Amino acid sequence: MDTNENSILIVGKLQERITEKLNINLPNENIHMYPGFKKHIEKRHPDCIKYISNIQNIVNNPDYIGIHPSEENSVELVKVFDKNILLSINLSTKTEKEYLYVSSLYEISQAKLDNRIKVS
């Protein structure tokens, strides 16, 4: 995946099987990665920079799917690498045309993952 910092990238499509399984009302459309995303990861989650190149894999083949307990219009996809890596996808409703975008990428501990699985 080209991670050009100056362009908006399409990193995949939100799969219908995910929205159906979670019973959420998000569009099964392209997911965008904006230029500031890499800087956000470098600043807030520097240990996860190496996973940016795996975002398409996470979108297409998540090991776990879920909804953030307090974040509306979002979905969380987790892929197990050497760590559990969570990709947060949000629906932007601030413009006339709604769109999906990756908002964060970070490690989630096994205990937190197990708890979220148990609660859902």
SVG drawing of the C-alpha trace seen along z (x, -y; Angstrom):
<svg xmlns="http://www.w3.org/2000/svg" viewBox="-29 -20 36 34">
<polyline fill="none" stroke="black" stroke-width="0.4" points="0.0,0.0 1.3,-3.4 1.4,-5.6 2.0,-8.9 1.5,-11.5 0.0,-14.1 -2.9,-12.1 -6.1,-10.6 -5.9,-6.8 -8.7,-4.2 -7.7,-1.4 -10.6,0.9 -14.4,1.2 -16.4,1.8 -17.8,5.3 -21.5,6.0 -20.9,9.1 -19.3,6.9 -22.2,4.4 -24.7,7.2 -23.0,9.2 -22.7,6.2 -26.2,5.0 -25.0,1.4 -26.1,-1.1 -22.9,-2.1 -22.5,-2.3 -20.6,0.5 -18.4,-2.0 -14.8,-2.9 -12.7,-3.6 -10.4,-6.6 -7.0,-7.3 -6.3,-11.0 -2.8,-12.6 -2.7,-13.4 -3.3,-9.8 0.4,-8.8 1.3,-11.8 -1.3,-10.9 0.1,-7.4 3.7,-8.7 2.7,-11.1 0.1,-9.1 1.0,-5.4 4.6,-5.3 4.9,-1.6 2.2,-0.9 3.8,-2.7 5.0,0.6 1.3,1.7 0.2,-1.1 1.3,1.0 -1.1,3.7 -4.3,1.6 -5.7,3.2 -5.1,6.6 -6.9,5.6 -9.9,4.2 -10.2,7.2 -9.4,10.0 -10.0,8.9 -9.7,11.5 -12.2,9.7 -14.9,7.1 -16.7,4.8 -18.2,1.5 -16.6,-1.0 -18.7,-1.2 -19.0,-5.0 -18.2,-6.0 -21.2,-6.3 -20.9,-5.7 -17.8,-3.6 -16.5,-0.1 -13.4,1.6 -11.4,4.2 -8.7,6.2 -6.0,8.2 -3.6,10.4 0.1,9.9 2.8,10.1 0.3,7.9 -3.4,7.3 -3.8,4.3 -7.1,2.3 -8.1,0.2 -10.8,-2.3 -13.1,-3.3 -15.5,-6.2 -18.2,-7.7 -17.8,-11.4 -21.1,-13.3 -19.7,-16.8 -20.0,-17.4 -22.8,-17.2 -21.6,-13.8 -20.9,-11.2 -17.8,-9.1 -15.8,-6.4 -12.2,-7.0 -9.6,-5.4 -9.3,-7.3 -6.7,-5.4 -4.5,-2.3 -3.2,-1.0 -2.4,2.0 -5.2,3.5 -4.2,5.8 -5.5,9.4 -7.4,8.6 -9.2,5.6 -10.0,7.6 -11.4,10.5 -13.5,8.1 -14.9,6.4 -15.7,9.8 -17.4,10.9 -19.5,7.7 -20.7,7.8"/>
</svg>
